């Protein structure tokens, strides 16, 4: 007993079964709900169940709300998916915000300048292509300097956001007819360059595009040679080099893809949702998507769940403010508790806590 | 195998979530109770929105509307979120939807096009008349009137300081006392406001000149404080503002405590809490007057005026309680001016009181077509009967030229 074990130890645990992992997640989500309930009740004296049901109502109580929840989930998902190829390569693309803005700006520009000149279907196709190219250019610049001069991509992509913001600011002023610092709804009457309603539903195309892109990225990363190269480069650049992978080429190619996908998110937002452009077009989603991508451990399918969770919390926040006059701080605290518990559950799926007496037996 | 299970579970979750609620049809408006929706850019923690909330509550009381008849949407950004909120309110059965921030306007207009049976109001906006929509309106208070009166308060203080010889020599520029103004953006709304303020000061203390600096933000505590410091470093004696935070008054209070001769005139809210010695007064809006009118129209099922702008006559504008630093006699001067504005004896933009390049204008066209120039045939001259008719053709302010005595560095 000379070298006594500490009372509590943390031990790596890699052999948890899938069901065990799910169970841990569920337990922690319930725990988050209980903690939030205690908070809600102690601070506001409201019945936590009615607050939860109000949040649920905010996201689902009407067909339109469901569509908006789905639409926003898809948008956030598309950015997270866009980040995935880069993150798999351990290239920290913090520039989704700027890539999305520049893609959106390209879409808006084409709506403004080509709106009355070419058919809307052709316009949409061109907007799709050029938004992707614009986003790809925003992804290319940091990738090129990383590949050639080994610059820090986190800072580079981050700074490209601000360049993007300033360019959007500039064009908002160019297109703003009233010195009111807003472009207004573009083609509000002609609807040129707007996503068409399909079966009377406004947002089907948004969902379709994102589902296809998500599936494509999933397959690309998992089953193609490119995907393999990305994974190896991410694990170790040296290994990649020894096995004959052209690392600079992979970096640039992957960031072109990542930037293009984020640019397309801008396209979806401008052509399919807001039909205008401003610095609010990205609205911080480029950063939120980083959280989504990481919580999902870069698995595009799991990202669906986390994108949904974050959008759900946002919709719920507006609704509880409306129903109970709880301001955004209240919903921020609930979201914080939930995210914290999810992170804790991540810990418990990978590690376990061992008590001394258990060891001695 | 695990992957497949995970995929299935994911789908199951999504499907469960989606189907779990669709059968429960949305709460249909069973009773025919009138509902009104309001979209606010902030919540009660933000002064501008708080003023609107107070107004809305007063209007509910005045029109006998119960709590469940007004649906509030807080912290709605000037983005697609506003359109979504507006349509959501319509689906909840609202017969009228109000928004309180300028940037909401484009989204409100879009919703108004799509729902012609619902009334939409974009407060502080300016495109309703141009939109040609019968169900879309704008509203603005004649806050230039209360800015003029707050200028009188500042002018009285200048006169007192000057008589006591307390204005430092550096503050005189070509024999005129220098005052400063923290503006938000170089828009007509701001220019109109500071011109009114300047004319108010001048009506009491004619030997005055004013420097304007823009912060390029409606609400920026730090930038407004810094701008006030810059103006005081230029030896400005009075710091006026058209920006929403308490940054400037707080900076002036700090400078005053250190011995600088400077006083503050605020906006929106009483600044005495942050600047008990430096704050003279603030120009404010009383949105209750508008909301009471507009909610009343909704209750009666009548049209809301496309452009609404009212001031002292109906109590839609005011100045806050005078600070203890105000010169003696200020209250009397203020009361006199308010009475004159109410009776129509005093016009803030009376051409006799201001010049541009030394000339008293008798024509000043304003843009009524929304293209920000004044050479269209529809653009009208707003100087009639010897004064500029502010906020009469459009509720949003339109006086956008610099008069002599106001300069930007």
Interface residues (C-beta under 8 A of the other chain):
Chain A: X18 X22 X56 X60 X61 X62 X63 X64 X65 X66 X68 X70 X177 X178 X179 X180 X181 X182 X184 X185 X188 X189 X269 X273 X274 X275 X276 X278 X280 X281 X283 X301 X302 X304 X305 X308 X318 X321 X322 X325 X327 X328
Chain B: X2 X5 X6 X7 X9 X10 X13 X14 X17 X18 X20 X21 X22 X24 X26 X27 X43 X44 X45 X71 X72 X73 X74 X75 X76 X77 X78 X79 X80 X83 X84 X85 X87 X88 X91 X102 X103 X105 X106 X107 X109 X110 X113 X126 X127 X185 X187 X188 X370 X371 X372
